[in-house]
Amino acid sequence: MFSTTAKILAIYSEVLLEKYLDNSTIMTEIEYTKNDPNLMRVENVLERNPFPKRRKPIINPCKGDASKRSPLGGGCMSEEAFIKPNNSILKFEKLSFQEAGPRKHIAFDPNEVKAAIVTCGGLCPGLNVVLRELVMCMWFNYGVRNISGIKWGYHGFLEEDAWKEFTPSVVKEYHTLGGTMLGSSRGGFYADKIVDELERRGVNIVFAVGGDGTHRAIAKLSDEINRRGLKIGLAGIPKTIDNDIPLIDRTFGFITAVEEAVKVIEVADVEARGVKNGIGLVKIFGRSSGFIALMATIASRDINICLIPEAKFNLYGENGLIDYIFKRLKMRGHCVIIVAEGAGSAINDRKVEETGKFDKSGNPVLPDIGAILKEEVAAYSKKTNFECTLKYIDPTYVVRGVKANSYDTVLCTRLAQQAVHSVMSGFTNFTTGFIDRKPVLIPINYITNLGIRKLDPLSDYDYLNMMLSTGQPSFLPSTDEYGIRKM
């Protein structure tokens, strides 16, 4: 899978990664990349922002004797703990990325930092954990004292009362809460006006937490900042409950969403078994990718049919979905189905009419696939005079509004700390993430240019696990389509 990604990314690796610090010894990172013929050069992790020239490098405040650390924080890292210039390039086949984490020398004087944090797009478990850890890391590890949270997404930059002062006392309990204490929104992005406001307020570091739309906006902000020659560092933290951002191993909130979806499946199973010929139908997140539905199916063990946008299926005919549902009812007396919200696009033999509507991020409003399946089941039941009872459950806002579980809390903490360490070290126009379990800085254009990450039913081993778990067929005329796989 990764080799395919590597080939796709090759076309984007033309410009040299550059770290614009004033201590020339740091430039050995670039020399290391240039001198190793096996490494591809990665573009635009730092876009040559003119950070102030300093005769004396700034030592990272994280450096210090851990045995003498006070309750108020302070340095705790030894010389050996910092990422060394010649060891900061992580190789992934033909790709290389800068390792995320603290450097010995930093580009910003903490006393001069004015930071702003914004959350955008839909809600997701873990947003408040990210907010808390960004503030805590800047405050206690770097001594930054001027931190603002921007309410209501990008357009909050333009509203005077949307700027909220962040201190440890404000955010200390945020990790116990679902949603985002800053609120969120879609749309409202105007790069020139936002940069006007950043310049007016003297903000020199911005953290934006969001999905692909948020990251496209970061790229536009970077273009505007570079056009004006401003000294502003931009860091993204990738967020999507669907786990559909390319390259990175996993997005925060996804595991929590799967865990919550399993709880809903348990209810659907109870409802299906509680009546004669009962059907429990659960619709879950998954606009273009079915990761939540797939993993919740494998985790729950109660699902009999899983439908995702990536796997085409027929509704009608001997091998179709509806016929199979009623065959199962006759054999087992119940059926539990989970369907990703975008699975309507996978129906082969019925045209699903688009709504023609779009949300403020430009995403099309999807037709209700759950309602479509409910309608088809009712019609088949009437046609065949086979009575059944269907309970339709849509837990969409239940799974996204909860607080992060332990796994996602740890992931959010790591991502936030990596973002702080890296932007303080002089990197900009990047997002943080794990690739093959290694923390790296990923150029924004990699996230925005590669589109949506999707499952491949013909080669993804998790899809095979799901088929083996549910016992479902492919719902296609040819059993070879999603049948035997070469693993």
C-alpha positions as CSV (number, residue, x, y, z in Angstrom):
1,M,0.0,0.0,0.0
2,F,2.7,2.4,1.0
3,S,4.8,1.7,-2.1
4,T,1.8,2.9,-4.2
5,T,1.6,6.1,-2.2
6,A,5.3,6.6,-2.6
7,K,5.0,6.5,-6.4
8,I,2.2,9.0,-6.3
9,L,4.1,11.3,-4.1
10,A,7.2,11.3,-6.3
11,I,5.8,14.0,-8.6
12,Y,5.5,16.4,-5.7
13,S,9.1,16.1,-4.4
14,E,10.9,18.7,-6.5
15,V,11.9,21.5,-4.2
16,L,14.4,21.2,-1.4
17,L,13.2,21.2,2.2
18,E,14.8,24.2,4.0
19,K,15.0,25.0,7.6
20,Y,15.6,28.8,8.0
21,L,17.5,29.1,11.2
22,D,20.5,31.4,11.7
23,N,22.9,28.8,13.2
24,S,24.6,27.4,10.1
25,T,25.2,24.0,11.7
26,I,21.5,23.3,11.4
27,M,21.9,23.4,7.6
28,T,23.5,20.0,7.8
29,E,20.0,18.6,7.7
30,I,19.7,19.9,4.2
31,E,23.2,18.8,3.3
32,Y,22.4,15.3,4.6
33,T,19.4,15.2,2.3
34,K,21.4,16.5,-0.7
35,N,24.2,14.1,-0.2
36,D,22.2,10.9,0.1
37,P,21.1,9.7,-3.4
38,N,18.5,7.4,-1.9
39,L,16.5,10.2,-0.3
40,M,14.0,12.2,-2.2
41,R,13.8,15.9,-1.4
42,V,10.6,17.0,0.3
43,E,9.2,20.4,-0.4
44,N,7.9,23.2,1.6
45,V,8.0,22.1,5.2
46,L,9.5,25.5,5.7
47,E,8.8,28.1,3.0
48,R,11.8,30.4,3.6
49,N,10.0,32.6,6.1
50,P,12.4,35.4,7.1
51,F,12.7,34.7,10.8
52,P,14.8,37.3,12.6
53,K,18.6,36.9,12.2
54,R,20.2,36.2,15.5
55,R,23.9,36.2,16.3
56,K,23.5,33.8,19.2
57,P,21.2,30.8,18.8
58,I,18.3,30.5,21.2
59,I,18.6,27.4,23.3
60,N,15.3,25.4,23.6
61,P,13.8,26.0,27.1
62,C,13.0,22.3,27.2
63,K,16.7,21.6,27.9
64,G,17.4,21.1,31.6
65,D,18.0,18.8,34.5
66,A,14.9,16.7,35.0
67,S,15.8,16.0,38.6
68,K,15.6,19.7,39.4
69,R,12.3,20.5,37.6
70,S,9.8,22.5,39.6
71,P,6.0,22.0,39.8
72,L,5.7,24.9,37.4
73,G,7.6,23.2,34.7
74,G,10.9,24.1,33.2
75,G,13.6,22.1,31.3
76,C,13.8,18.4,31.5
77,M,15.6,17.2,28.4
78,S,19.2,16.2,28.2
79,E,21.5,17.1,25.3
80,E,21.1,13.6,23.9
81,A,17.3,13.8,23.9
82,F,17.0,16.5,21.2
83,I,16.7,15.5,17.6
84,K,20.1,15.8,15.9
85,P,20.3,17.5,12.5
86,N,21.8,14.4,10.8
87,N,19.3,12.1,12.3
88,S,16.1,14.0,11.6
89,I,15.4,12.6,8.1
90,L,13.1,9.6,8.4
91,K,13.1,7.3,5.3
92,F,9.9,5.6,3.9
93,E,11.0,3.7,0.9
94,K,11.7,6.5,-1.6
95,L,10.3,9.3,0.5
96,S,11.9,11.2,3.4
97,F,10.3,13.4,6.0
98,Q,11.7,15.6,8.7
99,E,11.2,14.0,12.1
100,A,8.8,15.9,14.4
101,G,10.0,16.9,17.8
102,P,12.2,19.3,19.8
103,R,15.4,20.8,18.5
104,K,18.2,22.1,20.6
105,H,18.0,25.5,18.9
106,I,14.7,27.3,18.3
107,A,13.8,30.1,15.9
108,F,11.4,32.1,18.1
109,D,12.1,33.9,21.3
110,P,9.3,32.7,23.6
111,N,9.0,36.2,25.0
112,E,8.1,37.5,21.6
113,V,5.6,34.8,20.6
114,K,2.0,35.6,20.1
115,A,0.2,32.4,19.3
116,A,-3.4,31.8,18.0
117,I,-5.2,28.5,17.9
118,V,-8.3,27.7,15.8
119,T,-10.5,24.6,15.4
120,C,-12.4,24.2,12.1
121,G,-14.9,21.8,10.4
122,G,-17.0,19.2,12.1
123,L,-16.7,18.1,15.7
124,C,-14.5,15.2,16.6
125,P,-13.4,13.5,19.8
126,G,-10.1,14.9,21.0
127,L,-10.3,18.5,19.9
128,N,-10.3,19.8,23.5
129,V,-7.3,17.6,24.3
130,V,-5.4,19.2,21.4
131,L,-6.3,22.7,22.7
132,R,-5.2,21.9,26.2
133,E,-1.9,20.3,25.2
134,L,-1.0,23.2,22.8
135,V,-1.4,25.6,25.6
136,M,0.3,23.5,28.2
137,C,3.3,22.7,26.0
138,M,3.8,26.4,25.0
139,W,3.3,27.7,28.5
140,F,5.3,25.3,30.7
141,N,7.9,24.0,28.2
142,Y,8.7,27.2,26.3
143,G,7.5,30.0,28.6
144,V,5.1,31.5,26.0
145,R,2.6,33.7,27.8
146,N,0.6,35.3,24.9
147,I,-1.8,32.6,23.6
148,S,-5.3,33.2,22.1
149,G,-8.0,30.8,21.1
150,I,-10.1,31.8,18.2
151,K,-13.8,31.0,18.5
152,W,-16.1,29.8,15.7
153,G,-13.5,28.7,13.1
154,Y,-11.6,30.8,10.6
155,H,-14.1,33.6,10.5
156,G,-13.5,34.1,14.2
157,F,-10.2,35.8,13.3
158,L,-12.3,38.7,12.0
159,E,-14.5,39.1,15.1
160,E,-13.2,41.1,18.0
161,D,-15.1,39.1,20.7
162,A,-14.0,35.8,19.2
163,W,-10.4,36.1,20.6
164,K,-10.2,34.3,23.9
165,E,-7.2,34.4,26.2
166,F,-5.8,31.0,26.9
167,T,-3.9,30.1,30.0
168,P,-3.3,26.8,31.8
169,S,-6.1,27.6,34.3
170,V,-8.5,28.1,31.5
171,V,-7.8,24.9,29.6
172,K,-6.8,22.5,32.5
173,E,-10.1,20.5,32.4
174,Y,-10.6,20.7,28.6
175,H,-9.5,17.1,28.1
176,T,-12.5,15.8,30.1
177,L,-15.0,17.3,27.7
178,G,-16.3,16.4,24.2
179,G,-16.5,18.9,21.3
180,T,-14.3,22.0,21.2
181,M,-14.5,24.8,23.8
182,L,-13.7,27.2,21.0
183,G,-16.6,26.1,18.9
184,S,-16.2,25.4,15.2
185,S,-17.7,26.2,11.8
186,R,-17.3,25.7,8.1
187,G,-16.5,28.3,5.6
188,G,-15.9,32.0,6.5
189,F,-12.3,31.9,5.2
190,Y,-10.8,35.0,3.7
191,A,-7.0,34.7,3.5
192,D,-6.2,38.4,3.0
193,K,-8.5,39.6,5.8
194,I,-7.2,37.0,8.2
195,V,-3.6,37.9,7.5
196,D,-4.5,41.6,8.0
197,E,-5.7,40.7,11.4
198,L,-2.7,38.6,12.3
199,E,-0.4,41.4,11.2
200,R,-2.4,44.0,13.2
201,R,-2.3,41.9,16.4
202,G,1.3,40.9,15.9
203,V,0.5,37.1,15.9
204,N,3.5,35.1,14.7
205,I,2.4,31.5,15.3
206,V,-0.9,30.0,14.2
207,F,-2.1,26.4,14.9
208,A,-5.1,25.2,12.8
209,V,-6.9,22.0,13.8
210,G,-9.0,20.5,11.0
211,G,-9.4,18.3,8.0
212,D,-8.6,18.7,4.3
213,G,-10.5,22.0,3.9
214,T,-8.7,23.5,6.9
215,H,-5.3,22.4,5.4
216,R,-6.2,23.9,2.1
217,A,-6.8,27.2,3.9
218,I,-3.4,26.9,5.7
219,A,-1.8,26.7,2.2
220,K,-3.6,29.9,1.1
221,L,-2.6,31.6,4.3
222,S,1.0,30.6,3.7
223,D,0.9,32.0,0.2
224,E,-0.5,35.3,1.5
225,I,2.0,35.5,4.4
226,N,4.9,34.8,2.0
227,R,3.7,37.4,-0.5
228,R,3.8,40.0,2.3
229,G,7.2,38.8,3.7
230,L,5.8,38.3,7.2
231,K,7.3,36.2,10.0
232,I,4.5,33.9,10.8
233,G,4.8,30.2,11.5
234,L,1.8,28.0,10.4
235,A,1.2,24.5,11.9
236,G,-1.7,22.1,11.1
237,I,-3.0,19.3,13.2
238,P,-5.0,16.8,11.0
239,K,-8.5,16.1,12.3
240,T,-11.2,13.9,10.7
241,I,-13.3,11.4,12.3
242,D,-13.5,9.4,9.1
243,N,-9.7,8.6,9.2
244,D,-9.5,9.6,5.5
245,I,-6.5,11.9,5.4
246,P,-3.8,10.3,3.2
247,L,-0.4,9.2,4.3
248,I,-0.8,9.3,8.1
249,D,-1.4,6.1,10.0
250,R,-4.5,7.3,11.9
251,T,-6.3,10.5,12.7
252,F,-7.4,11.4,16.2
253,G,-11.0,10.7,17.2
254,F,-11.3,7.7,14.9
255,I,-10.7,5.0,17.5
256,T,-13.2,6.8,19.9
257,A,-15.8,6.9,17.1
258,V,-15.3,3.2,16.4
259,E,-15.7,2.5,20.1
260,E,-18.9,4.5,20.3
261,A,-20.3,2.9,17.1
262,V,-19.8,-0.6,18.6
263,K,-22.1,0.5,21.5
264,V,-24.8,1.5,19.0
265,I,-24.4,-1.8,17.2
266,E,-25.0,-3.6,20.4
267,V,-28.3,-1.8,20.7
268,A,-29.2,-2.5,17.1
269,D,-28.5,-6.2,17.7
270,V,-30.8,-6.2,20.8
271,E,-33.5,-4.5,18.8
272,A,-33.2,-7.0,15.9
273,R,-33.3,-10.0,18.1
274,G,-36.2,-8.7,20.2
275,V,-38.8,-9.2,17.5
276,K,-39.6,-11.9,14.9
277,N,-37.6,-11.2,11.7
278,G,-36.0,-8.1,13.1
279,I,-33.6,-5.9,11.2
280,G,-31.3,-3.4,13.0
281,L,-30.0,-0.8,10.6
282,V,-27.2,1.6,11.7
283,K,-25.9,4.5,9.6
284,I,-22.5,5.9,10.5
285,F,-20.0,8.5,9.4
286,G,-18.1,7.8,6.1
287,R,-18.7,10.3,3.3
288,S,-16.1,8.9,0.9
289,S,-14.4,6.3,3.0
290,G,-15.9,3.5,5.1
291,F,-13.2,3.1,7.8
292,I,-15.5,3.6,10.8
293,A,-18.2,1.2,9.5
294,L,-15.5,-1.4,8.6
295,M,-13.6,-1.3,11.9
296,A,-16.8,-1.2,14.0
297,T,-18.0,-4.3,12.2
298,I,-14.8,-6.2,13.0
299,A,-14.8,-5.0,16.6
300,S,-18.4,-5.7,17.4
301,R,-18.8,-9.2,15.9
302,D,-22.6,-8.6,15.7
303,I,-22.8,-7.1,12.2
304,N,-24.1,-9.3,9.4
305,I,-23.8,-6.8,6.6
306,C,-21.4,-3.9,6.2
307,L,-21.8,-1.4,3.3
308,I,-19.1,1.2,2.5
309,P,-18.7,3.7,-0.4
310,E,-15.6,1.9,-1.8
311,A,-17.4,-1.4,-2.4
312,K,-19.9,-1.5,-5.2
313,F,-23.1,-3.6,-4.6
314,N,-26.4,-4.4,-6.2
315,L,-29.7,-3.9,-4.5
316,Y,-31.8,-6.2,-6.7
317,G,-31.6,-9.7,-8.2
318,E,-30.6,-13.1,-6.9
319,N,-27.1,-11.8,-5.7
320,G,-28.4,-8.5,-4.6
321,L,-28.5,-7.0,-1.1
322,I,-32.3,-7.0,-0.5
323,D,-32.6,-10.7,-1.5
324,Y,-29.8,-11.6,0.8
325,I,-31.3,-9.7,3.8
326,F,-34.6,-11.8,3.5
327,K,-32.7,-15.0,2.9
328,R,-30.9,-14.4,6.2
329,L,-34.1,-13.5,8.0
330,K,-35.6,-16.8,6.9
331,M,-32.5,-18.7,8.1
332,R,-31.6,-16.8,11.3
333,G,-34.6,-14.7,12.2
334,H,-32.7,-11.4,12.4
335,C,-30.2,-9.2,10.5
336,V,-27.9,-6.3,11.7
337,I,-26.6,-3.9,9.0
338,I,-24.2,-1.0,9.2
339,V,-23.9,1.4,6.4
340,A,-21.5,4.3,5.9
341,E,-23.3,7.6,5.0
342,G,-21.7,7.7,1.5
343,A,-22.5,4.2,0.5
344,G,-25.3,5.4,-1.7
345,S,-22.7,6.1,-4.3
346,A,-21.8,2.4,-4.4
347,I,-25.2,1.2,-5.5
348,N,-24.9,-0.3,-9.0
349,D,-28.4,-0.9,-10.1
350,R,-30.4,2.1,-8.7
351,K,-29.7,5.7,-9.4
352,V,-29.5,7.6,-6.2
353,E,-30.6,11.2,-6.8
354,E,-28.3,13.8,-5.5
355,T,-29.7,16.5,-3.2
356,G,-28.1,19.3,-5.1
357,K,-27.2,21.0,-1.8
358,F,-23.8,21.8,-0.4
359,D,-22.5,22.6,3.1
360,K,-20.4,25.7,3.8
361,S,-17.2,23.8,3.1
362,G,-18.4,22.9,-0.4
363,N,-19.1,19.3,0.4
364,P,-22.3,17.9,-1.2
365,V,-25.1,17.1,1.2
366,L,-25.6,13.4,0.8
367,P,-28.9,11.6,0.3
368,D,-30.0,9.5,3.3
369,I,-28.8,6.0,2.4
370,G,-30.5,4.6,5.5
371,A,-33.9,5.9,4.4
372,I,-33.3,4.4,1.0
373,L,-32.6,1.0,2.4
374,K,-35.5,1.2,4.7
375,E,-37.8,2.0,1.8
376,E,-36.4,-0.9,-0.3
377,V,-36.8,-3.4,2.5
378,A,-40.4,-2.3,3.1
379,A,-41.2,-2.6,-0.6
380,Y,-39.7,-6.1,-0.8
381,S,-41.5,-7.1,2.4
382,K,-44.9,-6.0,0.9
383,K,-44.1,-7.6,-2.5
384,T,-43.2,-11.0,-1.0
385,N,-45.7,-10.9,1.8
386,F,-42.9,-11.6,4.3
387,E,-43.4,-9.5,7.4
388,C,-40.4,-8.0,9.1
389,T,-39.6,-5.1,11.5
390,L,-36.8,-2.7,10.8
391,K,-35.3,-0.3,13.4
392,Y,-33.2,2.5,11.9
393,I,-30.6,4.1,14.1
394,D,-28.6,7.2,13.1
395,P,-26.0,7.9,15.8
396,T,-24.0,10.4,13.8
397,Y,-23.8,13.1,16.5
398,V,-23.5,10.6,19.3
399,V,-20.2,9.2,18.1
400,R,-18.6,12.6,17.4
401,G,-19.7,14.6,20.4
402,V,-18.1,12.4,23.1
403,K,-14.8,13.0,24.8
404,A,-11.7,11.2,23.5
405,N,-10.9,7.7,24.9
406,S,-7.5,6.9,26.3
407,Y,-6.0,6.0,22.9
408,D,-7.1,9.2,21.2
409,T,-6.1,11.3,24.2
410,V,-2.5,10.0,24.0
411,L,-2.5,10.6,20.2
412,C,-3.8,14.1,20.6
413,T,-1.2,14.9,23.2
414,R,1.6,13.7,20.9
415,L,0.3,15.6,17.9
416,A,-0.1,18.8,19.8
417,Q,3.4,18.6,21.4
418,Q,5.0,17.8,18.0
419,A,3.3,20.8,16.5
420,V,4.6,23.1,19.2
421,H,8.2,21.8,19.2
422,S,8.4,22.0,15.4
423,V,7.0,25.4,14.8
424,M,9.1,26.8,17.6
425,S,12.1,25.3,15.8
426,G,11.4,27.3,12.7
427,F,9.3,24.9,10.6
428,T,6.1,26.2,8.9
429,N,3.4,25.2,6.5
430,F,3.3,21.6,7.8
431,T,1.0,19.2,9.5
432,T,2.0,16.7,12.1
433,G,1.3,13.0,12.0
434,F,2.6,9.5,12.3
435,I,3.7,7.5,9.3
436,D,4.6,3.9,10.0
437,R,4.4,4.9,13.7
438,K,7.1,7.5,13.4
439,P,6.3,11.2,14.2
440,V,7.0,13.4,11.1
441,L,6.3,16.8,9.6
442,I,4.3,16.5,6.4
443,P,4.2,19.4,3.8
444,I,0.7,20.8,3.6
445,N,0.5,20.2,-0.2
446,Y,0.9,16.5,0.4
447,I,-2.3,16.5,2.4
448,T,-4.2,18.7,0.0
449,N,-3.0,17.3,-3.3
450,L,-3.5,13.6,-2.7
451,G,-7.3,13.7,-2.1
452,I,-9.2,11.4,0.1
453,R,-7.8,8.2,1.6
454,K,-10.0,5.2,0.7
455,L,-10.2,1.5,1.2
456,D,-9.5,-0.9,-1.6
457,P,-11.9,-3.8,-1.4
458,L,-9.7,-5.9,-3.7
459,S,-6.5,-5.6,-1.7
460,D,-7.2,-4.2,1.8
461,Y,-6.7,-6.9,4.4
462,D,-9.2,-5.3,6.8
463,Y,-11.9,-5.6,4.1
464,L,-11.2,-9.3,3.9
465,N,-11.3,-9.5,7.7
466,M,-14.8,-7.9,7.6
467,M,-16.0,-10.3,4.9
468,L,-14.8,-13.3,7.0
469,S,-16.4,-11.8,10.1
470,T,-19.9,-11.1,8.7
471,G,-20.1,-14.0,6.2
472,Q,-21.6,-11.6,3.7
473,P,-21.2,-12.0,-0.1
474,S,-20.1,-9.3,-2.4
475,F,-23.7,-8.4,-3.6
476,L,-22.4,-8.5,-7.2
477,P,-23.1,-10.8,-10.1
478,S,-19.4,-12.0,-10.2
479,T,-18.1,-13.6,-7.0
480,D,-14.6,-12.9,-8.3
481,E,-15.0,-9.1,-8.0
482,Y,-14.5,-9.0,-4.2
483,G,-13.9,-12.7,-3.7
484,I,-10.5,-14.4,-3.8
485,R,-7.7,-11.9,-3.1
486,K,-4.0,-12.0,-3.6
487,M,-2.6,-10.9,-0.2
